[in-house]
Amino acid sequence: MAPDIPDFTDFTAIPRKAGSRGRIVMLVDNSVHGDSRVQKQASSAAEAGWDVILLGKFSGKEEVRAWQLGDAEVRLLGVKAKMSTRPQDLRGAPIRRPLAYPSERVAEFRTQQVKAWRADLRVRGAALRTGEDRSPLGSAGGQVWLAARRGAAKASSRWVKLRSRHTRKLRSIRRTRSAALDKATTAFWLTTMGDRAWRRLDPSVWDFELSYGPVIDALEPDIIHANDFRMLGVGSRAKLRARAAGRPVSLVWDAHEYLPGVRSWVNQRKLPAMVAYEREHAKYADAVVTVSGGLADLLKKTHKLPERPDVVLNAPEAAEASRFTALPVPDLRDLCGIGPDVPLLVYSGLAARQRGLDIMVDGLPELPGVHVAFVASHPELPYIRTLMKRAEELGVEDRVHAMPYVPHWQVVSFLSTADVGVIPIHHWPNHEIALITKFFEYSHARLPLVVSDVRTMAEMTRQTGQGEVFEAENVTDYVRAVRAVLDAPKRYTAAYEVEGRLDEWTWEAQAEVLDGVYTRLMRGTAR
């Protein structure tokens, strides 16, 4: 990555690059660092002659808020999360939970207050017993008074504990929005407001609008590239404002997942709210791109799009790591502390329960001598810690290793010293329709694959012969698949020798598709 450059508060101070093909403002709702897709979009578009500014979200942890990614500018914006908590959630709920305190802060104060009271009474009792303190009621009277106060404190403690339990239950209800009243009000707003219901159900997306909107306006883009659903709304509104001001702007919506198929939100209002939000704004996209053919078909049908979205796979770059940095690629086996002949299975990517990583630990007792490496955003993630604890319980902790991500341009080289790339994801709607990033990264690292039987990925693996498919969440079948690959790895790596196969799975090939979309929009022509 290029040297850091100063932060900008006045975004009009970023001049247009002379001779560029047009200004593209890319939007993403994260801090950019861990998002290889948007990094590749920005750097490849800038390399192709576009004036690219990538706007991301400042999480509060980054030391630098502005830098260059190749020839593209990156800026992280502060997003004030002021609308994620509604005013009514800061008040008591006399109908839902009449015994709950108005807030958790009050519950915490009352709990500590009673503890302090009882602690004070213990000290007072000790002082009376030792004669350090004398009660005006006399020794016997003082003990009676103290006993009465202890009884009152004990009763108060039980009362506070009861109210605190109700406060926690109220918090859970508000966090999940799963109570009958919540379901009824959700249905009411969806019925009465339709696609505009997100304004009532989840107004937190306004925080992105209020932070990103003025910056986009100041940058005066020719094309807005909105990554995923939150930025679709932000980009749509910026396009409408620009056109009302007489500036022609085109909007590209890059859909990363099938939103109705997302199952990870705890808040049961979040999904219907965001589905409505996406539906309201999808009509403003001048072009849609997405990550797989299956998702392209779903989006066309769901949003009644006039054209099938262009597919831009999240494939790795063929370019060498030295294109970005002279730093050497870390050695995966060295980090694991193992030699070249030790069987090593690797998983690289998001660490979450629905990704099925448990099976890689649970299978180790049946795979003597085999090691597992988890490459995740942070080795101390709660789920990773759970996996390490499970490894201890099974007595295989010395064969399980956790390490952080490397930069996206180093991933393929980093993974290439493993023996098998594992993708054990569960049967979730979005898992069924995509060839996910790690599928391509493992392929370019020329690793044999062991993948669960989610539809699209299993079909491709069987078609190419590059790995074994096992039944998701079935440890016995997983162990069978791993053994088959370790016993005859060349049988599977032969798939990578097919002429042209890996060439199709490079970011360079995908960047040409994306560049074609931008070019058509600048010319004002449809496909």
C-alpha positions as CSV (number, residue, x, y, z in Angstrom):
1,M,0.0,0.0,0.0
2,A,1.3,3.5,-0.8
3,P,2.4,5.8,2.0
4,D,-0.3,7.5,4.1
5,I,-1.6,10.8,3.0
6,P,-3.3,13.4,5.1
7,D,-7.0,13.2,6.1
8,F,-9.3,15.5,4.2
9,T,-12.3,17.3,5.7
10,D,-13.0,19.4,2.6
11,F,-13.7,16.8,-0.1
12,T,-14.0,19.5,-2.8
13,A,-10.2,19.7,-2.4
14,I,-9.7,16.5,-4.3
15,P,-9.3,17.8,-7.9
16,R,-10.3,15.7,-10.9
17,K,-7.4,13.9,-12.5
18,A,-6.5,15.3,-15.8
19,G,-7.3,13.1,-18.8
20,S,-9.4,10.6,-16.7
21,R,-12.3,8.7,-18.3
22,G,-14.6,10.0,-15.6
23,R,-14.9,10.2,-11.9
24,I,-16.2,7.1,-10.1
25,V,-17.2,7.4,-6.4
26,M,-17.3,3.9,-4.8
27,L,-19.3,3.4,-1.6
28,V,-18.9,0.6,1.0
29,D,-20.3,0.3,4.5
30,N,-17.1,-1.0,6.1
31,S,-13.5,0.2,6.7
32,V,-12.2,-1.1,3.4
33,H,-9.2,-2.9,4.9
34,G,-10.8,-6.4,5.0
35,D,-12.9,-6.1,1.8
36,S,-10.8,-7.5,-1.0
37,R,-13.6,-7.0,-3.6
38,V,-13.9,-3.2,-3.2
39,Q,-10.1,-2.9,-3.0
40,K,-9.7,-4.7,-6.3
41,Q,-12.5,-2.7,-7.8
42,A,-10.9,0.6,-6.9
43,S,-7.3,-0.2,-7.8
44,S,-8.2,-1.9,-11.2
45,A,-10.6,0.9,-12.2
46,A,-8.0,3.6,-11.4
47,E,-5.4,1.6,-13.3
48,A,-7.8,1.6,-16.3
49,G,-7.9,5.4,-16.4
50,W,-10.9,6.2,-14.2
51,D,-10.6,8.9,-11.4
52,V,-11.6,6.7,-8.4
53,I,-12.5,7.7,-4.9
54,L,-13.5,5.0,-2.5
55,L,-15.5,6.0,0.5
56,G,-15.7,3.7,3.5
57,K,-16.7,3.8,7.2
58,F,-14.3,4.8,9.9
59,S,-14.8,2.3,12.8
60,G,-12.8,4.2,15.3
61,K,-10.0,1.7,15.3
62,E,-8.0,2.8,12.2
63,E,-5.0,4.9,12.7
64,V,-5.3,6.3,9.2
65,R,-8.4,7.6,7.5
66,A,-7.0,8.5,4.1
67,W,-4.6,6.6,1.8
68,Q,-4.0,5.6,-1.8
69,L,-4.8,2.1,-3.2
70,G,-2.8,2.0,-6.3
71,D,-4.0,5.1,-8.1
72,A,-7.3,5.2,-6.3
73,E,-8.0,7.5,-3.3
74,V,-9.5,6.0,-0.1
75,R,-11.3,8.0,2.5
76,L,-13.0,6.7,5.7
77,L,-16.0,8.7,6.9
78,G,-17.1,9.0,10.5
79,V,-20.7,7.7,10.8
80,K,-22.5,8.9,13.9
81,A,-24.7,5.9,15.0
82,K,-27.4,8.1,16.5
83,M,-30.5,6.5,15.0
84,S,-29.8,2.9,15.9
85,T,-31.5,3.4,19.3
86,R,-34.9,4.9,19.2
87,P,-36.1,7.3,22.0
88,Q,-38.7,4.9,23.2
89,D,-36.1,2.2,23.9
90,L,-34.5,4.5,26.4
91,R,-37.6,4.7,28.5
92,G,-39.4,2.1,30.7
93,A,-42.0,-0.3,29.4
94,P,-44.8,-0.3,31.9
95,I,-47.0,-2.5,29.7
96,R,-44.4,-5.0,28.4
97,R,-42.4,-5.3,31.6
98,P,-43.8,-3.3,34.5
99,L,-41.1,-4.5,36.9
100,A,-38.2,-3.6,34.6
101,Y,-36.1,-0.5,35.4
102,P,-36.2,2.4,32.9
103,S,-32.8,1.4,31.7
104,E,-29.9,-1.0,32.3
105,R,-27.9,1.8,33.7
106,V,-30.5,2.2,36.5
107,A,-30.5,-1.5,37.1
108,E,-26.7,-1.6,37.4
109,F,-26.7,1.4,39.8
110,R,-29.4,-0.2,42.0
111,T,-27.5,-3.5,42.1
112,Q,-24.3,-1.8,43.2
113,Q,-26.2,0.4,45.7
114,V,-27.6,-2.6,47.5
115,K,-24.2,-4.4,47.5
116,A,-22.7,-1.2,49.0
117,W,-25.4,-1.1,51.6
118,R,-24.9,-4.7,52.7
119,A,-21.1,-4.2,52.7
120,D,-21.6,-1.2,55.0
121,L,-23.8,-3.3,57.4
122,R,-21.1,-6.0,57.6
123,V,-18.5,-3.5,58.6
124,R,-20.9,-1.9,61.1
125,G,-21.6,-5.3,62.6
126,A,-17.9,-6.0,62.9
127,A,-17.4,-2.7,64.7
128,L,-20.2,-3.4,67.2
129,R,-18.8,-6.9,68.0
130,T,-15.3,-5.5,68.6
131,G,-16.4,-2.5,70.6
132,E,-15.0,-0.1,68.0
133,D,-18.4,1.4,67.6
134,R,-21.1,1.8,70.2
135,S,-24.8,2.0,69.5
136,P,-26.9,4.6,71.4
137,L,-29.4,1.7,71.9
138,G,-26.8,-0.3,73.8
139,S,-25.2,-3.6,72.8
140,A,-28.3,-5.6,72.6
141,G,-30.4,-2.8,71.0
142,G,-27.6,-2.2,68.5
143,Q,-27.6,-5.9,67.5
144,V,-31.5,-5.9,67.1
145,W,-31.3,-2.7,65.0
146,L,-28.5,-4.2,62.9
147,A,-30.5,-7.4,62.3
148,A,-33.5,-5.4,61.1
149,R,-31.3,-3.4,58.7
150,R,-29.8,-6.6,57.4
151,G,-33.2,-8.0,56.8
152,A,-34.3,-4.9,54.9
153,A,-31.1,-5.0,52.8
154,K,-31.6,-8.6,52.0
155,A,-35.2,-8.0,51.0
156,S,-34.1,-5.0,48.9
157,S,-31.4,-7.2,47.2
158,R,-34.0,-9.7,46.2
159,W,-36.3,-7.0,44.9
160,V,-33.4,-5.4,42.9
161,K,-32.4,-8.8,41.4
162,L,-36.1,-9.4,40.4
163,R,-36.3,-6.1,38.7
164,S,-32.9,-6.6,37.0
165,R,-34.0,-9.9,35.6
166,H,-37.0,-8.2,34.1
167,T,-34.8,-5.4,32.8
168,R,-32.6,-8.0,31.0
169,K,-35.6,-9.7,29.5
170,L,-36.8,-6.3,28.3
171,R,-33.4,-5.7,26.7
172,S,-33.6,-9.1,25.0
173,I,-37.1,-8.3,23.7
174,R,-36.0,-5.0,22.3
175,R,-32.8,-6.5,20.8
176,T,-34.6,-9.3,19.0
177,R,-38.0,-7.7,18.4
178,S,-39.5,-11.1,18.6
179,A,-42.4,-10.5,21.0
180,A,-46.0,-10.7,19.7
181,L,-46.4,-6.9,20.0
182,D,-43.2,-6.4,17.9
183,K,-44.4,-8.8,15.2
184,A,-47.8,-7.0,15.1
185,T,-46.3,-3.6,14.7
186,T,-43.8,-4.8,12.1
187,A,-46.7,-6.2,10.1
188,F,-48.7,-3.0,10.5
189,W,-45.9,-0.7,9.2
190,L,-45.2,-3.1,6.2
191,T,-48.9,-3.1,5.4
192,T,-49.4,0.6,5.7
193,M,-46.1,1.9,4.3
194,G,-44.9,-0.8,2.0
195,D,-41.3,-0.3,0.9
196,R,-41.1,2.9,2.9
197,A,-41.6,0.9,6.1
198,W,-37.8,0.8,6.9
199,R,-38.1,4.4,8.1
200,R,-40.1,3.1,11.0
201,L,-38.6,-0.4,11.4
202,D,-34.9,0.4,11.2
203,P,-34.1,4.1,10.7
204,S,-30.4,3.4,11.5
205,V,-29.5,3.5,7.8
206,W,-30.2,7.2,7.9
207,D,-26.8,7.5,9.7
208,F,-25.0,6.4,6.6
209,E,-27.1,8.8,4.4
210,L,-26.3,11.7,6.6
211,S,-22.5,11.0,6.7
212,Y,-21.9,9.9,3.1
213,G,-24.5,12.0,1.3
214,P,-22.8,15.5,1.6
215,V,-19.4,14.0,0.6
216,I,-20.8,12.4,-2.5
217,D,-22.4,15.6,-3.5
218,A,-19.2,17.5,-3.0
219,L,-17.2,15.1,-5.2
220,E,-19.6,15.4,-8.1
221,P,-19.1,11.9,-9.6
222,D,-20.0,10.8,-13.0
223,I,-20.7,7.2,-11.8
224,I,-21.6,6.1,-8.3
225,H,-20.7,2.5,-7.5
226,A,-22.7,1.3,-4.5
227,N,-21.6,-1.9,-2.9
228,D,-24.4,-3.9,-1.3
229,F,-27.8,-2.8,0.0
230,R,-27.0,-0.1,2.5
231,M,-25.0,1.9,0.0
232,L,-27.7,1.3,-2.7
233,G,-30.0,3.7,-0.8
234,V,-27.2,6.2,-0.2
235,G,-26.1,6.1,-3.9
236,S,-29.7,6.3,-5.1
237,R,-30.4,9.5,-3.2
238,A,-27.1,11.1,-4.3
239,K,-28.0,10.3,-7.9
240,L,-31.5,11.9,-7.5
241,R,-30.0,15.0,-5.9
242,A,-27.3,15.3,-8.7
243,R,-29.8,15.0,-11.5
244,A,-32.1,17.5,-9.9
245,A,-29.1,19.9,-9.9
246,G,-28.6,19.3,-13.6
247,R,-25.6,16.9,-13.3
248,P,-25.9,13.6,-15.1
249,V,-24.9,10.7,-12.8
250,S,-25.2,7.0,-13.3
251,L,-25.6,4.4,-10.5
252,V,-24.1,1.0,-10.4
253,W,-25.4,-1.4,-7.7
254,D,-23.0,-4.2,-6.8
255,A,-25.2,-6.8,-5.0
256,H,-23.0,-9.1,-2.8
257,E,-25.7,-11.3,-1.5
258,Y,-29.4,-12.2,-1.8
259,L,-30.8,-10.1,1.0
260,P,-34.1,-12.1,1.6
261,G,-31.8,-15.1,2.3
262,V,-29.8,-13.5,5.1
263,R,-30.4,-15.3,8.4
264,S,-27.7,-13.8,10.6
265,W,-29.6,-10.8,12.1
266,V,-30.9,-11.3,15.7
267,N,-33.3,-8.3,15.4
268,Q,-36.3,-9.8,13.6
269,R,-37.3,-6.4,12.3
270,K,-34.0,-5.9,10.5
271,L,-34.5,-8.2,7.6
272,P,-38.0,-7.1,6.5
273,A,-36.8,-3.5,7.0
274,M,-33.7,-3.9,4.8
275,V,-35.6,-5.9,2.2
276,A,-38.0,-3.0,1.9
277,Y,-35.1,-0.5,1.8
278,E,-33.4,-2.5,-1.0
279,R,-36.7,-2.8,-3.0
280,E,-37.4,0.9,-2.7
281,H,-34.0,1.9,-4.2
282,A,-33.3,-0.9,-6.7
283,K,-35.3,0.8,-9.4
284,Y,-32.8,3.7,-9.4
285,A,-29.8,1.5,-10.5
286,D,-28.7,2.2,-14.1
287,A,-26.7,-1.1,-14.0
288,V,-26.5,-4.0,-11.6
289,V,-23.5,-6.3,-11.1
290,T,-23.3,-9.2,-8.7
291,V,-21.1,-12.1,-7.6
292,S,-22.7,-15.2,-9.2
293,G,-25.0,-16.3,-12.0
294,G,-27.5,-17.8,-9.5
295,L,-27.7,-14.5,-7.7
296,A,-28.0,-12.6,-11.0
297,D,-31.1,-14.6,-11.8
298,L,-32.6,-14.1,-8.4
299,L,-32.1,-10.3,-8.5
300,K,-33.6,-10.0,-12.0
301,K,-36.7,-11.9,-10.9
302,T,-37.0,-10.3,-7.4
303,H,-36.6,-6.7,-8.6
304,K,-38.1,-7.1,-12.1
305,L,-34.8,-5.8,-13.6
306,P,-34.9,-5.1,-17.4
307,E,-31.6,-6.9,-17.9
308,R,-29.8,-9.8,-16.1
309,P,-27.1,-8.3,-13.9
310,D,-23.5,-8.7,-15.1
311,V,-21.5,-11.2,-13.1
312,V,-18.2,-10.0,-11.6
313,L,-16.7,-12.9,-9.6
314,N,-14.7,-12.1,-6.6
315,A,-11.6,-13.8,-8.0
316,P,-8.0,-13.2,-7.0
317,E,-5.6,-11.1,-9.0
318,A,-3.1,-12.9,-11.2
319,A,-0.6,-10.1,-10.6
320,E,2.3,-10.8,-8.3
321,A,2.3,-9.5,-4.7
322,S,5.2,-7.2,-5.6
323,R,2.8,-5.0,-7.5
324,F,1.6,-3.6,-4.2
325,T,4.4,-4.2,-1.8
326,A,8.0,-5.5,-1.5
327,L,7.2,-7.2,1.8
328,P,7.7,-10.9,1.7
329,V,4.7,-13.2,1.9
330,P,4.5,-14.9,5.4
331,D,5.0,-18.7,5.4
332,L,1.9,-20.5,6.6
333,R,3.8,-23.6,7.7
334,D,6.3,-21.6,9.6
335,L,3.5,-19.8,11.5
336,C,2.0,-23.2,12.4
337,G,5.4,-24.5,13.5
338,I,5.3,-27.5,11.2
339,G,7.5,-28.9,8.4
340,P,6.8,-29.5,4.7
341,D,5.7,-33.1,5.2
342,V,3.0,-32.5,7.8
343,P,-0.6,-32.7,6.3
344,L,-2.2,-29.2,6.7
345,L,-5.8,-28.3,6.1
346,V,-6.6,-24.6,5.8
347,Y,-9.7,-22.4,6.1
348,S,-9.4,-18.8,5.2
349,G,-12.2,-16.3,5.6
350,L,-15.0,-15.2,7.8
351,A,-15.1,-17.1,11.1
352,A,-18.7,-17.7,12.1
353,R,-20.8,-20.7,13.2
354,Q,-22.7,-20.9,9.9
355,R,-19.3,-21.4,8.2
356,G,-19.1,-24.8,9.8
357,L,-15.5,-24.6,11.1
358,D,-16.4,-26.9,14.1
359,I,-16.2,-29.9,11.8
360,M,-12.6,-29.3,11.1
361,V,-11.8,-29.6,14.8
362,D,-14.2,-32.4,15.5
363,G,-12.7,-34.5,12.7
364,L,-9.1,-34.3,13.9
365,P,-9.2,-37.3,16.3
366,E,-9.9,-39.4,13.3
367,L,-7.1,-37.8,11.3
368,P,-3.9,-38.6,13.2
369,G,-1.0,-36.2,12.4
370,V,-3.2,-33.8,10.4
371,H,-3.0,-30.1,11.4
372,V,-5.7,-27.3,10.8
373,A,-5.1,-23.6,10.2
374,F,-7.8,-21.0,10.6
375,V,-6.9,-17.7,8.8
376,A,-9.5,-15.2,10.1
377,S,-9.8,-11.5,10.7
378,H,-8.5,-11.9,14.3
379,P,-7.3,-15.0,16.2
380,E,-9.1,-13.8,19.3
381,L,-12.6,-13.7,17.8
382,P,-15.1,-15.4,20.2
383,Y,-15.9,-18.1,17.7
384,I,-12.2,-18.9,17.2
385,R,-11.7,-19.1,20.9
386,T,-14.6,-21.5,21.1
387,L,-12.9,-23.7,18.4
388,M,-9.6,-23.6,20.3
389,K,-11.4,-24.6,23.5
390,R,-13.1,-27.5,21.7
391,A,-9.6,-28.6,20.4
392,E,-8.4,-28.7,24.0
393,E,-11.4,-30.9,25.0
394,L,-10.5,-33.3,22.3
395,G,-6.8,-33.3,23.1
396,V,-5.8,-31.9,19.6
397,E,-5.0,-28.3,20.6
398,D,-1.4,-28.8,19.4
399,R,-2.7,-29.4,15.9
400,V,-5.0,-26.4,15.6
401,H,-3.6,-23.0,14.7
402,A,-5.2,-19.5,14.3
403,M,-3.7,-16.5,12.6
404,P,-4.9,-13.2,11.2
405,Y,-5.5,-12.2,7.6
406,V,-2.8,-11.2,5.2
407,P,-3.4,-8.5,2.6
408,H,-5.6,-9.7,-0.2
409,W,-2.8,-9.6,-2.8
410,Q,-0.8,-12.1,-0.7
411,V,-3.6,-14.6,0.1
412,V,-3.0,-17.0,-2.8
413,S,0.8,-17.3,-2.1
414,F,0.2,-17.5,1.6
415,L,-2.3,-20.5,1.3
416,S,-0.3,-22.3,-1.4
417,T,1.8,-24.3,1.1
418,A,-1.2,-26.0,2.6
419,D,-2.3,-29.5,1.4
420,V,-6.1,-29.0,1.3
421,G,-8.4,-26.0,1.2
422,V,-11.6,-26.6,3.2
423,I,-15.0,-24.9,2.8
424,P,-17.4,-26.5,5.3
425,I,-20.2,-24.0,5.1
426,H,-23.8,-24.9,6.2
427,H,-26.9,-24.9,4.0
428,W,-28.0,-21.3,4.1
429,P,-29.8,-19.6,1.2
430,N,-26.9,-17.4,0.2
431,H,-24.4,-20.2,0.5
432,E,-26.3,-22.3,-2.1
433,I,-26.0,-19.8,-4.9
434,A,-22.4,-18.5,-5.0
435,L,-18.9,-19.5,-5.7
436,I,-17.4,-17.7,-2.7
437,T,-14.1,-15.9,-2.6
438,K,-12.1,-18.6,-1.0
439,F,-13.1,-21.1,-3.7
440,F,-11.1,-19.1,-6.2
441,E,-8.3,-18.3,-3.8
442,Y,-7.8,-22.0,-3.1
443,S,-8.0,-22.8,-6.8
444,H,-5.3,-20.3,-7.6
445,A,-3.2,-21.7,-4.8
446,R,-3.7,-25.1,-6.6
447,L,-5.1,-26.7,-3.5
448,P,-7.3,-29.8,-3.7
449,L,-10.7,-28.8,-2.1
450,V,-12.9,-30.4,0.5
451,V,-16.3,-28.6,0.3
452,S,-19.7,-29.2,1.8
453,D,-22.6,-30.0,-0.5
454,V,-24.0,-26.5,-0.9
455,R,-25.5,-26.5,-4.4
456,T,-23.4,-24.3,-6.7
457,M,-20.0,-25.0,-5.1
458,A,-20.6,-28.7,-5.0
459,E,-21.7,-28.8,-8.6
460,M,-18.6,-26.9,-9.7
461,T,-16.2,-29.1,-7.6
462,R,-17.7,-32.3,-9.1
463,Q,-17.7,-30.9,-12.6
464,T,-14.0,-29.9,-12.5
465,G,-12.8,-32.8,-10.3
466,Q,-10.7,-30.4,-8.1
467,G,-11.9,-31.8,-4.8
468,E,-14.3,-33.9,-2.8
469,V,-17.8,-33.0,-1.6
470,F,-19.2,-34.1,1.8
471,E,-22.5,-33.8,3.5
472,A,-22.6,-30.5,5.4
473,E,-22.3,-31.0,9.2
474,N,-21.6,-34.7,8.9
475,V,-18.2,-35.3,10.6
476,T,-17.9,-38.9,9.3
477,D,-18.4,-37.9,5.7
478,Y,-16.0,-35.0,6.2
479,V,-13.3,-37.3,7.4
480,R,-13.9,-39.6,4.4
481,A,-13.5,-36.6,2.0
482,V,-10.3,-35.4,3.7
483,R,-8.7,-38.9,3.6
484,A,-9.6,-39.3,-0.1
485,V,-7.8,-36.0,-1.0
486,L,-4.8,-36.6,1.2
487,D,-4.3,-40.1,-0.2
488,A,-4.2,-38.9,-3.8
489,P,-3.7,-35.2,-4.1
490,K,-2.5,-35.2,-7.7
491,R,-5.8,-36.7,-8.8
492,Y,-7.5,-33.4,-7.8
493,T,-4.8,-30.9,-8.7
494,A,-4.8,-32.1,-12.2
495,A,-7.9,-30.1,-12.7
496,Y,-5.8,-26.9,-12.6
497,E,-3.8,-28.0,-15.6
498,V,-6.8,-27.6,-17.9
499,E,-6.0,-24.8,-20.3
500,G,-7.7,-21.5,-19.6
501,R,-9.5,-22.7,-16.4
502,L,-7.7,-20.5,-14.0
503,D,-7.5,-17.6,-16.5
504,E,-11.2,-17.3,-16.3
505,W,-11.1,-17.1,-12.5
506,T,-8.9,-14.0,-12.2
507,W,-9.8,-10.5,-11.1
508,E,-8.2,-9.2,-14.3
509,A,-10.9,-11.0,-16.3
510,Q,-13.6,-9.7,-14.0
511,A,-12.2,-6.1,-14.1
512,E,-12.8,-6.1,-17.9
513,V,-16.5,-6.9,-17.3
514,L,-16.8,-4.1,-14.8
515,D,-14.9,-1.7,-17.0
516,G,-17.4,-2.5,-19.8
517,V,-20.3,-1.5,-17.5
518,Y,-18.7,1.8,-16.6
519,T,-17.9,2.5,-20.3
520,R,-21.5,1.9,-21.3
521,L,-22.8,4.2,-18.6
522,M,-20.5,7.0,-19.6
523,R,-21.6,6.7,-23.2
524,G,-25.2,6.6,-22.1
525,T,-25.8,3.4,-23.9
526,A,-27.7,0.3,-22.7
527,R,-26.5,-3.2,-23.3
